[in-house]
Amino acid sequence: MNRLFGTLIKQANNAVNRDADKFAQRLGLTSVQISIIDYVSHEENVRNIFQKDVEREFNIRRATATSALKLMEERDLIVRVSVKQDARLKRIILTPRARNLAKQINEYFNQTEERMIQAMGTENKNIFRNALKQVIEELSD
């Protein structure tokens, strides 16, 4: 039996991560940090963003999100602010430094998305997206 799909998905994921790492390094950040900045910058005007939202968006475990957000706080990229309803909940807010980087980061992700669509062809885009969503749903715990 040929295990081609798992290998190809892993190789594609590695290629995307390496490309993001190269871009992030130019900004003095990591690929995880630019992804979180991009996500928060798009969502924070619509609703409050909490650690649980980051965990869900990136399909990462609580400990991974905690360490990433803690480091981002130490590097003056985010602040976490308690909400009135529940002091245990900490809203994630971008700092002015992160907001300045958000436009470049958004531009990078838009260009990368375009490159991926060009590589697979627009006719395959929806098929590929749906197939990946099904794989994620099937294999997620």
Buried (B, 14 or more C-beta within 10 A) or exposed (E): EEEEEEEEEEEEEEEBBEBBBEBBEEBEBBBBBBBBBBBBBEBBEEEBBBBEBBBEBBEBEEEBBBEBBEBBBEBEBBBBEEEEEEEEBBBBBBBEEBBEBBEBBBEBBEEBEEEBEEEEEEEEEEEEEEEEEEEEEEEEE
